[in-house]
Amino acid sequence: MLSFTPTSDTFVVEEVPAYVPSGQGEHTYLWIEKTDLTTFEAVRRIARACDVDARDVGYAGMKDRHATTRQWLSIPRLDPERALALAVDGVRVLDARRHGNKLRTGHLHGNRFEVVLTGAADGDERVLGERLQTLARDGLANRYGDQRFGATGENAAQGLAILRGERRERDQRKRRLLLSAAQSAVFNRYLELRGGGGGASELRRVRAGDVLQKTASGGSFVCTDVALDQARVDAGEIVPTGPMPGTRVMDPPPDSEAGQLEQRALDACGATRDDFARAGRDLPGARRPVIVNLELGTPAIIAEPARGALRVRFGLPAGSYATVAIDCLLTNVVVASAVDVDANKLC
């Protein structure tokens, strides 16, 4: 039976940047490779080696701990030659170039992944190839992976406690992490309710009041013509979105089908929109596509018969989780079930 255990040897993640450094400016971008470290820990170690505050180090997105990952970081007023000579445990600096601005969260197109599945038997390569093609064509639920909620799964509950004033968190990065976990819990529950066991087709089905996102520009609008917008979804021009509650976010009309569905997700998590609004600038809110498509590597599968393994290559948009795609591949479903978000944990 095929299985996946994430390690630095079986899981490789490479960031696809939104832009490349220009070669000029007061910030230096470092293309790093880290092994078995969180992005936070890599940032901390590099900041210490460069004698700068960790808050001054920029990054586009967090990468998995149990993996070999490559990503850009930015550091102000650092000579590129010094950056290339850094000796940091668990981190290698592969390139260093100047740029004019600090790297900010979200400054990336997506990520490329390479995973090694073990326990391969005769026929598994063919079946896996068919599943990959299905996910590339029909998509998978854009849910947050379990790692979003911490090793104990309590990040969402802690984030909601912060929103309610029941907990204080002085570490700003940790505070944002916990608050975003609370958002993610609502989104995952919304996916579960919207999908209803109907797979990709049910996620793509347009509801009255849906907040739809243009795939080309990212612009959002509220659905007023279900039939017209369904045709555009089917053509790949737009995609339905789900809630990442916050202070400034487009919501569906409360009395619409989509609005009622989002309210059910909030209720199931024991949260309200007012809870999220209390975070102010720390939690502006957003809309997140409910479904994403895999971009297959070339080749998508490499057989390694000597160790009974299959090496799989694929890409995903920024913010989507490889572990969710792997769950779908290994369980033969297009839409994996949402992470368990017990309302009692959030109360």
Number of C-alpha atoms within 10 A of each C-alpha: 9 17 14 17 13 18 17 19 13 17 23 21 21 18 22 21 17 12 9 12 20 11 14 12 15 16 25 28 31 24 19 18 19 25 22 17 20 17 20 15 15 23 23 17 18 24 17 13 13 15 9 16 13 18 12 14 21 21 23 23 20 15 20 23 21 19 21 24 27 23 25 27 25 26 30 19 12 18 15 17 11 10 22 17 11 14 13 14 12 14 21 19 21 15 15 23 22 23 20 15 17 20 23 14 11 15 16 21 15 19 24 21 19 20 25 23 23 19 13 18 13 8 8 15 18 11 12 19 14 13 19 27 16 17 23 17 13 17 24 24 28 28 29 21 19 16 15 20 24 14 9 8 17 17 24 26 25 24 27 27 19 21 23 17 11 10 11 13 13 7 9 11 12 14 17 16 17 26 25 23 26 30 24 24 30 26 28 26 26 26 27 21 17 22 22 12 13 12 19 20 15 12 27 23 17 27 23 19 22 28 26 27 21 16 14 9 9 12 10 18 14 18 21 13 12 15 13 11 23 20 13 15 20 14 10 12 16 23 28 25 23 27 28 25 29 25 19 13 14 17 20 23 16 13 12 14 16 23 19 15 21 26 20 16 23 22 14 19 26 18 22 14 12 13 18 25 18 16 19 13 11 16 21 15 21 17 21 21 22 25 22 21 21 22 19 19 14 10 10 17 21 14 15 14 11 6 10 14 21 23 18 24 21 21 23 21 17 19 17 23 21 23 17 21 27 18 18 20 22 15 12 13 17 22 28 23 20 22 19 12 21 14 15 10 15 20 13
